[in-house]
Amino acid sequence: MPSESKEFSFIIVAGGQGKRAAENSPLQSPKQFRIIGGKPMWLWSVECALALDSVNEIIIVMPDDPPAESAMSSFFFDKNIKIAKGGEQRADSVMNGLIASSSPFVLVHDAARPFVSEKLCKNLMEKVSENRGVIPVLPVSEALKKIVCGGPNDVYSLNSAAISAVDRKDIYGTQTPQAFPRILLMEAMRKAKDMDPKDEAEAWLLSGHDLAAVEGERLNFKVTWPEDFKIAEGVLSRMTRTGLGYDIHPLVPGRKLILGGVEIDSPLGLLGHSDADALLHAAADALLGGAGLPDIGNLFPASDERYKNADSLGLLANVVSMVKEAGWEPVFIDCVIKAQAPALNPHLPEMKRKIEEVVECEVNIKVKSGEHIPPAGDAVCIICHAAATMAKKNAG
């Protein structure tokens, strides 16, 4: 059965306290609320789930305290999102998420794995069936040792008598998300409750159900220890790019002045084939540059009559679709308008609102006087610059 014909609930388990991630470190705990790449760690998984067409609802299992509710209050999404309360153990949190779910199938995912990809999720969704679960696994690459000791503090002070080698052949590490038919998983979790299963797959196997595996992804690692946050930030630094945009249009009589999608009362307007919105053109070129795509002059040429007097907000929306199709997401756009006249500061809030509605990220706009230095300083043109920060979509 194709994944498109199945309906899924995406359960994000974020109910733990993240104590290991906070050990010997001033890091915020629980770890799932730590900021990674400009957003809380749990939000990365939500955004992946939002991109999956077969996911009808998202269940976020949060710690049972007021901060969890307030952490969600500033985020709004299109799909149906529910909050479930975390339990004492991970299995309790998963069960609470399953109870809150309503779809025939579920993907159960740890919020501590922020770099889960759409590709991996779709592979799992394709292979799960009414009586078979599917998990992502990776072969263990490290040499393994079994250490018998009194506790974790004794590990590094033992002699060789307490250490033995373990054959890593046929040993695989398990990742999330894990895909199951929901009702059967709930039954398996109830039966295995007293056995303290380490994950859903263990409970599933204890119930004697069929389990399949797909290849996991190295980037889908679990943030567990304080050093893992540094690794995560390092990954993100390689997943972001900056694009630059620039545009200039002359000011002439008899044209409307449209800037940032806002019509401004002025005796002079910007001359161009489209509506000549230099600010939107600069922002569009910044986005295209960050995604490694051609500029708007090549994509929407002045020689094409389709773009005569075109609304640049519409062109910007097309650009956003292009960069997303190329695998990039706008994160932040910083803009500078250089103009002697007219006064633009009163219009900045409306410009910001209109642009943010289209690009779906934060936008900052500044106005600089031309200081009577030609050409902008003579009010013969308006010059706009933009820098766009882009993030690589985690699509695998």
C-alpha positions, 0 to 999 in steps of 0.5 A: 500500500503506497504511503499516500493512501495511508494516514499517519499520526506523527508522535514527537516524544519530547517529554524527558528531562534531558539530564545527561545533556545537562551533566557538568554543563550550564546548558538549559534542561530539558534539552528539547527546549535548547535552541539549535539553529535559531529554534528549539530542538523539538521544532525541527521534528515538527517542521519535518512532520509538517512537510509530509502529506500523509501525516494528518496530525502531529502529537507533541509529548511535552513534560507535564509542567507549565513551561511546556505549554508556554513553549508551544504558545508562540508557534502556529501551524497549519496541520492539526497539532495536539499536546500530550503530557509526558510520563515518568518513563519514555514508554509512558510518554509514548503511550500518552502520545498513542492515546492522543493519536487517531490515525491508523498508523504512527511514526514515533520520533525522539525530539532529540533527533532534530535532523530527521529527513523527509526521505527517511520518513517516507521510506518508513511510511512506504514499508509499514503495513497493517501487521508489520512495523519498520525501524531505521537502523545503522551498523555499529562502527565502533569496536565494542567492549563490555565493562563490568563495574559498580557504576559509571564513575568506575569505568575509567579506573578498571583493570583489564579483568573487567573488560571484554570484547564484544563482536560487533558483527550483525550489531545495529544501532536503532534510530527513530522515527519508527513506524507501526500500525497504531492499535497493535503498537498500543497493545504491544506497549501495554504487554511490555510495560513491566519489561521496561522496553528501551524503544517501541521496536523492543516492545513490538518484538516481545509481542511476536510481531513482524518487524522490518528495517530500513537504512538509517541516516548518520545525520539523524543522530541523537543529541544526548551529551553536552558535546552533542549540541556543539556537533549539531551546531557544526552540522547546521553551519554547513547547512546554511548559506547567505545570498546577496541581492541588489536592485536600482530603479530610477524615480520618474513622474507619472509612475506609482511608487511601490516599495516592499509591496506598499503603494506610497504617496509620492510625485515620483515613482520607480520606472521598470518593466514590472511594478519596479519594486526595487526592495522586493527585487533585491530580496528575491535576488538574495533568496535566489543567490542563497539557493544557487539559482539565476537572478530575477532578470533571467527568470522574469526577463523584461523582454517577456510581456507576461511580466509587464507591470507585474506585481512583485509580491507575486514574483517574490512568491514564485521565487520562494517556491523555486528556492524551496523546490531547490531544497532551501528554506528562507531563515532571515532577510536583512534589507537596506533601502537607500533613498533621499525622498520620500520619507519611508520610515512610516511605511516600514512596518507594513512593508515588513508585514507584506514581505514576511507573509510571502517569504515565511521568515523574519525580515528586517528593513532599514532606510538610509538617506542618500546624504545628497550624494548622487544618484540616490542622494539627488532623488533620481533613483532608489537603491536596495540591498538585501542579504538572505540567510538560507537553510538547507531543507532536511530532506535527505 
